[in-house]
Amino acid sequence: MLKYHLGGQELIYASMVYAKENLRGLYIVLGLNFLADCWLFFYQRLAIRVNRF
């Protein structure tokens, strides 16, 4: 277990290293990145819509 908080870049690097060891990990990382991108896009659209009112 990681006892210290990882920054964004370090977390991505650790995920890439893990993905090289485990191909299934690669799909998990790509899936999480895709979900994060979709959530950020939706959140930005929602924030813009809320700011208009």
SVG drawing of the C-alpha trace seen along z (x, -y; Angstrom):
<svg xmlns="http://www.w3.org/2000/svg" viewBox="-31 -34 38 43">
<polyline fill="none" stroke="black" stroke-width="0.4" points="0.0,0.0 1.2,-3.5 1.4,-5.4 2.1,-8.8 0.0,-10.8 1.0,-10.7 0.9,-13.7 -0.9,-13.4 2.3,-12.8 3.7,-10.3 0.4,-8.4 0.3,-8.3 3.9,-7.1 3.2,-4.4 0.2,-3.3 2.2,-3.0 4.9,-1.0 2.2,1.3 0.6,1.6 3.8,2.8 3.9,5.6 0.2,6.4 -1.6,6.0 -5.0,6.1 -3.8,3.1 -3.3,1.2 -6.9,1.6 -7.9,0.5 -5.8,-2.6 -7.0,-3.5 -10.6,-2.9 -10.1,-5.2 -8.5,-7.9 -11.4,-7.7 -14.0,-7.9 -12.1,-10.9 -12.1,-12.7 -15.8,-12.1 -16.6,-13.3 -14.5,-16.4 -16.2,-17.2 -19.6,-16.7 -18.7,-18.8 -17.4,-21.6 -20.6,-21.6 -22.7,-21.5 -20.6,-24.4 -21.1,-26.5 -24.8,-25.8 -25.1,-26.7 -23.1,-29.9 -25.5,-31.2 -28.3,-31.3"/>
</svg>
